[in-house]
Amino acid sequence: MPLKLQASGVLSLSTRGRRFLFDFNFILLFHLYQSSVEIICRHMPTMSSSIPETDGYVKLSLLDGGSMTGSMSMMHAGSPPDQFRLYDWVFYAYNPKQDRHLVWDLGMAASKDEYPPFVHEVYWEKLKVTAPSEPVHQQITRRHAALPSQVDAVVFRYIYTLAHDPRKYQELMKIKSHAHFDHCRPIRDIFPNATGYFGPGTKEFCSPGHLEDPSSQWDGRFFDPINSTERWETLDGSWKPFGYFEKAMDFFGDGSFWIIQAPGHMPGNLCACARLETGEWILLGSDCCHSRSLLDGTHDFAEFSLPDGSRGCLHMDLPAAKDTIARLKAMESDTGVHIALAHDVSWMISGDNLALASLVEPEFLYKAQRMCPQNAIL
């Protein structure tokens, strides 16, 4: 089979009297793509893509957690500094067999006074923080007839470790990076019987908090060793493989709701996977990335200059974030899970994912389809 590379970049192949032409540039790009895939696969752990079988399930709902503004140039590489509204979703999971109620994140508070002074000074006005029109606990009661006193678990889905530099993190926060106050605040007055759950390392990194040091962004009502007011625990149990992820915890013990370590945004950032009564799985992607286009790869992560001259990103560990995204995409393609990111509205606007649409009220979905493309407050 004689091969000939023509001057035009076309590869000519002759065999059995037949002649085929191939674009050499296409072949080169294909091999580069194939090599990239092989490199990614070599770095992915050899794990089963299957999800543990179970007949357990939760009733899962998406709730409005409010919104704030962001700059597209800090999220997508090469984008102009256009302002957009970053919607904040809260999730409520009810395990009917155990009669347990879990809230995943809390969303925005109605008043900045519910946060440490650091939030007032750095975030509140600059990010145009807006609370949901109906508080989260009232949404739960209206939609599910569950009283706030019945909620027994609130999971704050990020883990702090001693691995990152607090000084650099403070610099990152001062220039309008992602603000964790949109997910975490005191719960005693909202869910009086609930225990808050954080990941390993949180107490060591965040203590003592703002009650002792008013300049601290960490809430001393959780972390002050003497004056804390909140009941909370560190997630402590058996971490085992789940799909393409190495460390996951079966929170209810019946296989219906898995809490997964997914580092990148913060070292040890958490996501979760919940099984519905239909047998479908919803993966709560949290802040593994802030848009569907980052997950799909149509945009890359933005990097920007910090006040100290170094480079920053909305993700503390960018290689880890990209590794986590590769695992999310593999879960989606190989197991059929439906991914709901903490701030993503694309599936609401398109209306093409019935499993995710089942998490919201039809009226809210219609409202989001009309208002989110306009960056309007819901």
ABEGO torsion letter per residue (X at the ends): XBBBBBAAGBBBBBBGGBBBBBBAAAAAAAAAAAAAAAAAAAABBBBBABBBBBABBBBBBBBBAEBBBBBAAAABBGBBABBBBBBBBBBBBBBAAAGBBBBBEAEBBABAAABBAAAAAAAAAAAGBBBBABBAAAAAAAAAGBBAAABABBBBBBBBBAABBAAAAAAAAAAGBBBAAAABBBAAAABAABBBBBBBGAAAAAOAEAAABAABABBAAAABAAABABBBBBBBBBBBBBEABABBBBAAGAGABBBBBBBGABBGBBBBBBBBAAGBBBBBAEAABABAAAAAGABBBBBBBBAAGBBBBABABAAAAAAAAAAAAAAAAAAGBBBBBAABAAAAAAGABAAAAAABBAAAAAAAAAAAAAGBBX
